Amino acid sequence: MNILMIGNGFDLEHGLPTKYTDFLKFIKDFNQAYYSPNNASAIREFENIYFSSAFRNDIKISDHEIIVNALRKLIYGNLWINYFIKVHDEHLFLKENWIDFESEISSVVQTMDRLIKYYDNYRLTGVEDTVLCNLCMETLTKFVDKESLEIDRIKANIKPMILDLNRLICALEIYIEYYINHMNIQYYNPDILYNSFDKIISFNYSQTYLHLYAAVQNIDNYHFVHGYTRFDLFFLKNLEESPNILEIYMSENNMVLGIDEYLPDDRKDKEMDFLPFKKYYQRIYKNTTNNYKNWLKEIDENPELNKQNTLYIFGHSLDVTDGDILRDLINHNGINTIIYYKNKKQLEQQITNLVKVLGSDTLIEKVYGNDPCITFQQQRKREEKAESEAPLQSTIWELNAMPSPGKELDKIVLNYINKKIEQKDLKYFSSQHMVISLFDSLQKLGLRKKFFHKLLPIACELPVNSTFDYGQWAYIHFDNSFKCDSDTMRFIDCVNEHNSNQVASNQSTDYKKIKYDHISHQKICLDKTHYSQLVKEILSNLNGYFCGSYDKYWNYLVKISCGPAKKIARETIQEFINSTDDDCDIIQYNHLLHLMDEYEYKNGN
């Protein structure tokens, strides 16, 4: 079983603006467009950047208005968004363009909790701690006004903090669903494209892997640790008439954005005020599932799977906040781990974080021990989809992304494929591997009969690529079997048979060329019988052709005829002409005589 674990670095590798700073820029641009006076030009600019390309061309005007109205209600006056913008602006002033939402949420929550505990203790003991109080106030007055932090009012902040966190998460969902998930991705990574993964663990909200690489979009094979976007306009159709619909929508959101447990063991199960901010609570409440544990159980219960399993980690920092899942997978018996890193800086960060997750002794043993099971590997550079095999790969991605056959998009893509087949555009089809992948995608859409005999000749025209293995196109089926579809297997068999025959033919051809070249240079004269056999043998290889790739055969025959067979060549050829009624044979023999005359003239014979 091959498991791929991806973090935000995966989306960034594909050129997607998924940093928190990118989301804040979206918020700032939205506010600038829709809350500024004389904002017509700002709205047009915003819509050109985000709506025209990212919010899809087929979105209805009414739906567009629903999205804008929803964003207004989610963003306006949001405590967390306003706070993040303040913090980010401070970072920008210091020329540091970054922000960590989780870290900032944790800082506010812990500071608020600390101030509440201080007030509770002050009520009981009357002991003041002005230093602690002032430090808390310094942080929290960036978040709420000072009056709301007074001793009798501070706990009233908790409910709006929770509400606005949910509003923030929903705004983030709209940004990802209607912007990120519908962007035209310009890049792919060879380490992902040319590998085969059975299961995907994603710490991202986006569905980039599903849209770009997945041959079969079976959600059971995916575990979205922090949930995923599933925004539905239905919930917001009557937003103006029924304000509580926004609450219903927020309750349906399953994205996790929170903090880790910060309380000591003796307090964490007793103090519940800030429980909704904690990730483990959100995962349970939003039912993000633990699919990966079922996969580990599957490995343990299946002896075949237990032999060789690999965890590939791509674009993940290995931060200790995800330590529980990392430990479960990396420490599991029978799993080898390959960790991709982009550069030395990321490698340094990953090693440092992994020490915190596993401990230094365990990490050293797993990397350099008697039975090493962790490998760090520098990822290959991403490639533009317009390069190399990318034009056909883009077509395959389009096919794999089709939610249901028969739509207008399907016709456009299928017509394009048929056009390329009619043109015999071998540059477009690029390789036998890509043609097999194309057929595999088409047969999954029920188009086996239509394209089997269309694509097989294309594959046979392309350079031979030895033997293909079914496993390259295998995937987990609904019955949990890991195999290649039978139709694709038959297509692969035909390509392999062609390649086998071609290799044998090429080997035979190479031998003949060596033999003919040797004879043409020998000093011993050929007798009539031997020469007659050579003429017929070489002419049979020509199949009636007089030029092109067959020039070398004609050259061998001419050199032999004007060299070791010079004394008997013309006489023998004339006998062939006199003894046959086949016009094609006569033409070939006369062509040979003409070439001999030309050769002897050029060489002064």
Beta strands, then each sheet from edge to edge (+ up, - down):
strand 1: 2-6
strand 2: 187-188
strand 3: 199-202
strand 4: 222-224
strand 5: 309-314
strand 6: 335-341
strand 7: 374-378
strand 8: 383-384
strand 9: 474-476
strand 10: 482-484
sheet 1: 4+ 3+ 1+ 5+ 6+ 7+
sheet 2: 2+ 8-
sheet 3: 9+ 10-
end
